[in-house]
Amino acid sequence: MTVHDVDAVAWTVVTRFEEMPIDRGIAALVDDEPVALFRLGDGTLHAIGHVEPMTGMPVLARGLVGSIGEVTYVSSPLHKQRFDLLTGECLDDASVSVRVWTVAVIDGHVCVAPTLT
């Protein structure tokens, strides 16, 4: 499958899969929005908004990856709020969340697109 023939979704190529650090984040600009991408130890990829809602600072890609039960999260490096990598919901404040992006490996590249709802 190539980047251009995946259901006509507007994919943005970010990096090669093998260049993604494991259990750490990288930041990218997708459709002029900052995105934090994470490759977990099991090979799964997640993409959420990079801007921490509490401060408006683009820092979530620098956060620490952890888990509670079945929930994998990134902890903000500023105020330590934890954001679920699947849903974008803040585990510490239910009124706050970040955007979730669709992420896929296409032709060996990590690609991101807006999540379709």
PyMOL commands that set and color helices and strands:
alter all, ss='L'
color gray80, all
select helices_A, chain A and resi 3-5+17-19+60-62
alter helices_A, ss='H'
color red, helices_A
select strands_A, chain A and resi 12-16+24-30+33-39+45-49+51-52+57-58+64-68+71-75+82-84+100-106+109-114
alter strands_A, ss='S'
color yellow, strands_A
deselect
rebuild
show_as cartoon
